[in-house]
Every structure is written in structure tokens, then in C-alpha cells.
């Protein structure tokens, strides 16, 4: 038999404000005919996580998901999102998000209400791996006489 001790008093949500969140998991459930996309974000600084559920039956959920996917995957308006092939493409994307705290409704053992972090707004793609093209010849190209002029 294994015993597990829960220590929920030490749970700390992601801090409020503009945060860079990396998508570490994205899946549409149930797999046959999905009704929601479940996304796990990790704060790049504190390493704390936040789970978000985008409900396909809610216009607000679909709008929030569309904005997040448009920014994360550089989709244009009216582009299609395939729940099977596109959801995995979200993993590893880093987004600049505005995080807010909301109070829960069920009191904890000590009588206080829990605080939850939520994404209020996805602002921009924060991917630092973007490579910018240059028209200047690299030092190697100059040495071997392959200037781009």
C-alpha cells in the first residue's frame, strides 16, 4: 500500500501581469469528436503551470482559442485548425500573455478562498528562436569570395 500526503497550502499560482508562457501540452478531447481543447502552459520564469480548457460549444471559448492559435501558429482569419494535426504544433510555442488572478468559490481547510491564475489575453508570440534573414555576406562567404552583391 502506498500513502500520499497532500500539501495544497504550498500551491502558488503564476504571478499576475505580462508573463511568457510556454505551451507544454495541447490535446483535443474526446479524441473521436472533440468538444474542447485542453492546454497546459508553463511560466518560463517560475516553472509553475496553468491549465486552460477551450470549450468548442461556447462562442467565448472558441474566440479565445482562435486568438491563441492565430498568434501561436501565425494563422490568418478564416484559416482552418485541424484538431488532430494542428494541436501538437502548439507544443513548445512561447506566448506573451496577460495573467490575472481570480478567487475560487470553495474555501480551503483554513477557510480562505483559493487564488487561481487565468490568461486574460494572449498578446504576442514570444518565440526567441525566430531567425531573421540577412542580406549581408557572412564572414565565411567573404573569405571564399561569395559576397551576395
C-alpha positions as a printed NumPy array, in Angstrom:
array([[  0.   ,   0.   ,   0.   ],
       [  1.235,   3.498,  -0.82 ],
       [  0.323,   6.604,   1.142],
       [  0.288,  10.043,  -0.418],
       [  0.292,  13.224,   1.642],
       [ -1.299,  16.258,   0.008],
       [  0.107,  19.685,   0.824],
       [ -2.142,  22.114,  -1.019],
       [ -1.211,  25.026,   1.245],
       [  2.063,  25.463,  -0.645],
       [  0.432,  25.857,  -4.07 ],
       [  1.403,  29.166,  -5.67 ],
       [ -0.244,  30.372,  -8.895],
       [  1.666,  32.008, -11.73 ],
       [  2.178,  35.694, -10.796],
       [ -0.12 ,  38.337, -12.295],
       [  0.986,  40.583, -15.137],
       [  2.639,  40.039, -18.5  ],
       [  4.284,  36.609, -18.467],
       [  5.938,  34.387, -21.073],
       [  4.087,  31.079, -21.041],
       [  5.255,  28.004, -22.949],
       [  2.675,  25.5  , -24.159],
       [  3.811,  22.12 , -22.834],
       [  0.69 ,  20.093, -23.683],
       [ -2.225,  20.579, -26.084],
       [ -4.874,  18.   , -26.874],
       [ -8.44 ,  17.944, -28.081],
       [-10.807,  15.723, -26.102],
       [-12.526,  13.358, -26.533],
       [-10.456,  12.123, -29.461],
       [-13.37 ,  10.909, -31.616],
       [-15.469,  14.083, -31.692],
       [-13.697,  16.698, -29.571],
       [-15.72 ,  19.206, -27.569],
       [-12.765,  21.063, -26.036],
       [ -9.036,  21.638, -26.279],
       [ -7.027,  21.249, -23.079],
       [ -3.791,  23.257, -22.998],
       [ -1.134,  23.267, -20.276],
       [  1.053,  26.379, -20.084],
       [  4.303,  26.681, -18.096],
       [  5.618,  30.031, -16.886],
       [  9.173,  30.269, -18.251],
       [ 10.427,  32.073, -15.144],
       [  8.758,  30.355, -12.172],
       [  8.165,  26.968, -13.907],
       [  4.612,  26.95 , -12.47 ],
       [  1.841,  25.611, -14.68 ],
       [ -1.632,  26.742, -15.685],
       [ -4.301,  24.571, -17.317],
       [ -6.747,  26.095, -19.755],
       [ -9.791,  24.462, -21.329],
       [-11.188,  25.938, -24.545],
       [-14.821,  24.797, -24.894],
       [-15.889,  24.302, -28.536],
       [-19.569,  24.703, -27.609],
       [-19.033,  28.211, -26.225],
       [-18.516,  31.203, -28.522],
       [-16.243,  32.752, -25.88 ],
       [-14.159,  29.573, -25.669],
       [-13.866,  29.354, -29.449],
       [-12.89 ,  33.03 , -29.724],
       [-10.208,  32.697, -27.024],
       [ -8.866,  29.543, -28.692],
       [ -8.9  ,  31.179, -32.138],
       [ -6.908,  34.172, -30.864],
       [ -4.392,  31.915, -29.091],
       [ -3.987,  29.643, -32.16 ],
       [ -3.772,  32.589, -34.57 ],
       [ -0.904,  34.08 , -32.581],
       [  0.842,  30.8  , -31.712],
       [  0.646,  29.286, -35.205],
       [  0.574,  32.506, -37.26 ],
       [ -2.837,  31.647, -38.727],
       [ -4.858,  34.106, -40.771],
       [ -8.53 ,  34.815, -40.161],
       [-10.685,  32.085, -41.735],
       [ -7.778,  29.569, -41.744],
       [ -8.761,  26.101, -40.575],
       [ -7.432,  24.412, -37.439],
       [ -7.242,  20.607, -37.585],
       [ -7.762,  19.205, -34.076],
       [ -5.591,  16.16 , -34.843],
       [ -2.638,  17.605, -36.76 ],
       [ -2.53 ,  21.221, -35.53 ],
       [ -2.941,  20.783, -31.742],
       [  0.525,  19.121, -31.39 ],
       [  2.078,  22.059, -33.304],
       [  1.195,  24.312, -30.336],
       [  3.583,  22.449, -28.004],
       [  6.809,  24.386, -27.475],
       [  5.348,  27.737, -28.556],
       [  6.012,  30.608, -26.156],
       [  3.379,  33.302, -25.816],
       [  3.414,  36.661, -24.091],
       [  0.208,  36.606, -22.031],
       [ -1.547,  38.823, -19.529],
       [ -2.178,  36.703, -16.431],
       [ -4.803,  37.694, -13.856],
       [ -5.775,  36.152, -10.528],
       [ -9.327,  35.101,  -9.705],
       [-10.683,  33.949,  -6.362],
       [-12.183,  30.464,  -6.165],
       [-15.57 ,  29.787,  -4.612],
       [-14.816,  26.715,  -2.46 ],
       [-12.993,  27.611,   0.794],
       [ -9.801,  25.738,   1.656],
       [ -9.399,  23.939,   5.007],
       [ -8.181,  27.162,   6.635],
       [-11.335,  28.977,   5.468],
       [ -9.606,  31.191,   2.874],
       [-10.594,  31.123,  -0.777],
       [ -8.021,  29.755,  -3.239],
       [ -6.484,  32.029,  -5.873],
       [ -6.285,  30.822,  -9.471],
       [ -4.203,  32.241, -12.324],
       [ -6.011,  32.728, -15.628],
       [ -4.954,  34.021, -19.022],
       [ -6.828,  37.25 , -19.663],
       [ -5.207,  37.964, -23.016],
       [ -2.677,  36.413, -25.399],
       [ -0.595,  39.368, -26.557],
       [  2.075,  38.042, -28.93 ],
       [  4.309,  35.176, -29.918],
       [  7.357,  35.328, -27.662],
       [  9.396,  32.743, -29.525],
       [ 13.034,  33.686, -29.179],
       [ 14.086,  31.075, -31.747],
       [ 12.89 ,  33.129, -34.724],
       [ 15.708,  33.525, -37.24 ],
       [ 15.801,  36.787, -39.176],
       [ 17.097,  36.736, -42.725],
       [ 20.037,  38.927, -43.613],
       [ 21.324,  40.105, -46.974],
       [ 24.806,  40.826, -45.666],
       [ 27.526,  38.324, -46.586],
       [ 28.714,  36.244, -43.655],
       [ 32.434,  36.29 , -42.784],
       [ 32.724,  32.779, -44.281],
       [ 31.13 ,  33.952, -47.552],
       [ 33.52 ,  36.943, -47.726],
       [ 36.581,  34.721, -47.204],
       [ 35.672,  32.354, -50.005],
       [ 34.592,  35.226, -52.294],
       [ 30.86 ,  34.515, -52.291],
       [ 29.593,  38.003, -51.489],
       [ 25.856,  38.382, -52.022],
       [ 26.224,  41.573, -54.136]])
